[in-house]
Amino acid sequence: MPVPTATRLTSRKHAVVRRCREAAAGDDPDVVLLDGAHLLTEALDAGVPIALVLTDGREKALTARARASGAAVYEGTAGVIEAARPVHSPSGVVALAQR
């Protein structure tokens, strides 16, 4: 069965980007922002529910794994991903997880 493609985001003002920024700011006590493939991998390994993943497309296997666990997957431009996170590092994936 083919893997469904991710929804493509091009706007830095998209609701997904806003949710990521709110999680980073601690505005939602039930959600945490995971910035980077290593944190997403650890969360998946621990069975933490992942609500959504925003990726630049480099982490295909990890993204597929998150999708299989029930996460909504979005692919964003570099500008979209930069707007979604508080730290400006070269990580190509951010995710929202339940605390």
N, C-alpha and C positions, 0 to 999 in steps of 0.2 A: 504494500500500500504506500503511495507517495506521501511524503511529509508535507503538510500544508505550509504554505509560505506565510511569513510574518506580515502583519499589517505595517505598511511603510508610513513613517511620520516625517514630515518636513517642517512643521511649525514648532518654534520654541515655545509657543503659547498653548500647545495642545494640553488637554486635561491630564494625560499621562505624565507629561513633564511637570505640571503643577502638583500632581500627587507625589511625585518623587521629591520635589523641593519641600513640600509640606512634611513628608516623612523625615527628611534630613534635618528639618528644623525642630522636629519633635512635636509637631502639631497634632499628630494622631498617636495616642499612647499604645495602640494595638498594632502599629505597623512600624517596621524598621527598614531603612534603606541599606541595601548591600551593594557596595561599590567595588566591583572587581570580580574576576572569575574565581579567585581562590575563596572568597567569602560565599559566593553562590554555590560552589562545589561543596564546601563544608556544610552549608545549610541543607542542601539536598541529601548529603550523606547522613545527616542527623534526622532527616524526616521532617524538617521544618516546612510548613506549607508556604509555597511561593505563589503570590497573587499574580505578579506580572514580571516580565523581563523586557528590558529595553537594550538592544544590542546594535553594534555597528556591523554585525555579520561575520566577524572573525571567529567567534566561538561556536561553530556550528554544532558540534557534538554536545556541548554543554547546553546550548539553547534547545536542542532536540530533547535532551533529558529533562529539562525544566518543563517543556511543553507536555511531555509524556506524564509528568507529575500533576498536570492540571493548570499550569501557568499560562496566562495569555502572553503571547510573544509579539513584540513590536520591534521593527528595525528602524533606526533613526540615522539621520545624517550626523556628521561630527558635531555640528552646531547644536542639534537637538540633544545629543547625549551630554555635551558640555553644559547645557542649560539645566539638565535634569539632576546634576550632582553638585555638591558643595565644594569638592576638591577637584582641581583641574590637573589631573594626571592622565597618562595615556591609556587608562583602563578602557576597554571597549564594551563593557557590559555593566549595567546596574539592574537591580531587582528590588521588588518590594516583598517582604516576608512578614508573616504574623509573628508577633512577640510571644 
